[in-house]
């Protein structure tokens, strides 16, 4: 089963050299264990553009995030794990490596 793992932060471009090194080690562990599918960091929420094309009218395109909040998704992983328990165990170590909260959600 695949899981979206969102990295939650309240700052932008805040990763220290030590955190980046720990993330690299953790990513190597994910690859070695067959859990790695994809990962990426995201630019700050201020760089976002929201497109709303619902309804019959013209699409509405707005600058900035879809919601104003202190915390935001700073990056993500997609993991392969046998079940939620395994994904959560990986998330404990991933949270330690990147020193941030992680949200784990299964794909449908």
N, C-alpha and C positions, 0 to 999 in steps of 0.2 A: 504494500500500500504506500502511496506517496503522501507526503505532508508538506505544506507550506509553513515555513518557519520564519516569522517576521522579527526583525531586530528592532526593538523599541528604544528610542533615544529622545532626549530633550534638548540636545545641542546638534549642530551640524559640523561635519568634518572634525569630529572630536576624538578619533582613534589615535591613541599614542603609538609610538614605535613598538613598545612592549606588547600592547594589545594586538597590533597587526601581526607581530611574530607569533603570538599565541594562537591567533586565528589561523595562520598558515599551518601550524602544527596540527590544530584541530581538523582543518580541511584535509590534510594528508591522512589523518586517521579515518575520516569519513570515506575517502577514496579507497583506502586499503580494506575497509570493512564492507565495501559494496553499497554504501548508503548515499554516496554523492550522486546527485542528478544535475543540480545547477546552483549557482550562487551569484550574487551581485550586490554592490552597494548602490545607493540612490543619492542623487543630488538633493539639495535642501528643498523643503516643501515650497519655498517661495518660487522655485523654478517650475512648478507644476502648472498644467493647463487642464481645465475641466471642460469636457464637451458633453452637452445635454441635447440629444436629438430626439427626445421623446415627444410624442404628440404630432400634430399636423403642421405646426409653424416651422419657421426657420430654426436651425440649430443655434443654441446659445453656447458661446465659447467665452470662458472667463479665465483670467490669470489667477494663479494661486491655488492652494489646496482646496479640496472640496469641503473641508471643515477646519475651523480654527481651533487649535488645541495646543497645549504645551508639549505633549509628546507626539512623536510621528514615527513612521516606518523609515528607518535609516538604511535598511538593507534586507536581504532575504536569502534564504536557502530553500531548495526543494530537496527533500530527503526521501529515500526509499527505506522503509522499516517494516518489519514483520507485523507490528501492531502498535497501538498508541503507547503502550508501556515502554516499548523499545525506543520510540521517538522521544518520549519524555525523558528517558534516561540519557539519550544523546543531548537533549536540550539542556539538561543540568550542566553537562560539561561545556556545551557551546556558550551558555550564559556566563560561565566562569571565564572562558577564553576571551570573549569579547567585552566582558564586564558590563553587560546590558541585560535588560529583560528580553525574553523571547516569548512570542506567541506561537503556539503549535496548532495547526488546523489541518485536518485531513481533507484531501480532495474528494469530491463526490464520485 
